[in-house]
Amino acid sequence: MLSETETFTIPWPLTDEATQAIEGLIGEHLEKVVSREQADRHRDRLLQMVYLTELQGQTAYSNLIATAAWSMSPEREGPLTQNPLLRALMRKNIVHHVVSSEEIHATHHH
């Protein structure tokens, strides 16, 4: 089982080939799994977090979350597959899956 630190830490640097492969997978998967409706739901949740963090006086967090929410606005130009936040989340999931698969493979063969 991966520790909490390993779960949230991406093992960088990757080779150029691995980075290109992962970036290609990110675009493919985002097209398949993130619809405009889902992005709008994520944006609404982020806006709720903006409100709550602002109420708690956490302005720095509120500003960061507001920027993330803005990045998912339907008025923002560009496809969702190019959204930096969604790409970062997908990148983490893909790399985490690879690391987890390697650990499972190593566990069953030793």
NORMO-V586513 format. One record per residue. N is the residue number from 1. SS is DSSP state (H for helix, E for strand, L for the rest). PHI is phi in degrees with one decimal (999 if undefined). PSI is psi in radians with two decimals (999 if undefined). Layout:
BEGIN
n=<N/N>
ss=<SS/SS>
phi=<PHI/PHI>
psi=<PSI/PSI>
END
This chain:
BEGIN
n=<1/2/3/4/5/6/7/8/9/10/11/12/13/14/15/16/17/18/19/20/21/22/23/24/25/26/27/28/29/30/31/32/33/34/35/36/37/38/39/40/41/42/43/44/45/46/47/48/49/50/51/52/53/54/55/56/57/58/59/60/61/62/63/64/65/66/67/68/69/70/71/72/73/74/75/76/77/78/79/80/81/82/83/84/85/86/87/88/89/90/91/92/93/94/95/96/97/98/99/100/101/102/103/104/105/106/107/108/109/110>
ss=<L/L/L/H/H/H/H/H/L/L/L/L/L/L/L/H/H/H/H/H/H/H/H/H/H/H/H/H/H/H/H/H/H/L/L/H/H/H/H/H/H/H/H/H/H/H/H/H/H/H/H/H/H/H/H/L/L/L/H/H/H/H/H/H/H/H/H/H/H/H/H/L/L/L/L/L/L/L/L/H/H/H/L/H/H/H/H/H/H/H/H/H/H/H/H/H/H/H/H/H/H/H/H/H/H/H/H/H/L/L>
phi=<999/-76.3/-73.7/-59.4/-64.5/-66.0/-61.2/-106.0/-112.5/-87.7/-73.4/-100.5/-83.6/-97.1/-66.3/-59.5/-63.3/-65.7/-61.3/-63.3/-63.9/-66.0/-61.4/-66.5/-63.5/-58.3/-60.5/-60.4/-69.8/-62.5/-60.8/-81.7/-111.1/-116.8/-91.5/-59.2/-61.8/-66.1/-62.1/-64.3/-64.7/-62.2/-61.9/-61.2/-64.3/-63.3/-63.9/-64.9/-65.9/-57.7/-59.7/-66.5/-69.0/-66.8/-59.4/-85.6/75.6/-94.8/-60.3/-60.9/-63.8/-57.8/-64.9/-64.5/-67.5/-62.5/-64.2/-63.2/-63.0/-59.1/-63.8/-102.2/-64.6/-61.8/-76.2/-71.0/-73.8/104.7/-74.0/-59.4/-65.7/-103.5/-67.0/-60.1/-66.7/-63.1/-64.7/-65.2/-65.2/-66.6/-58.2/-59.9/-64.7/-65.4/-65.6/-60.5/-61.1/-64.1/-62.7/-62.7/-63.0/-65.1/-67.1/-62.6/-60.1/-64.8/-65.5/-82.7/-114.5/-124.5>
psi=<2.41/2.51/2.92/-0.69/-0.78/-0.62/-0.62/0.11/2.16/2.25/1.53/2.75/2.61/2.84/2.81/-0.70/-0.76/-0.72/-0.80/-0.71/-0.76/-0.75/-0.64/-0.73/-0.64/-0.90/-0.77/-0.83/-0.67/-0.69/-0.62/-0.60/-0.24/1.89/2.94/-0.71/-0.74/-0.73/-0.68/-0.68/-0.74/-0.74/-0.75/-0.73/-0.72/-0.71/-0.61/-0.68/-0.64/-0.85/-0.84/-0.73/-0.58/-0.73/-0.59/0.07/0.31/1.19/-0.71/-0.82/-0.75/-0.77/-0.72/-0.75/-0.66/-0.67/-0.73/-0.75/-0.77/-0.65/-0.33/0.14/2.40/-0.44/-0.29/2.34/2.61/2.63/2.71/-0.47/-0.28/0.06/2.14/-0.69/-0.85/-0.67/-0.72/-0.72/-0.75/-0.70/-0.81/-0.77/-0.74/-0.86/-0.71/-0.73/-0.76/-0.81/-0.78/-0.73/-0.72/-0.69/-0.75/-0.77/-0.79/-0.66/-0.68/-0.19/0.22/999>
END
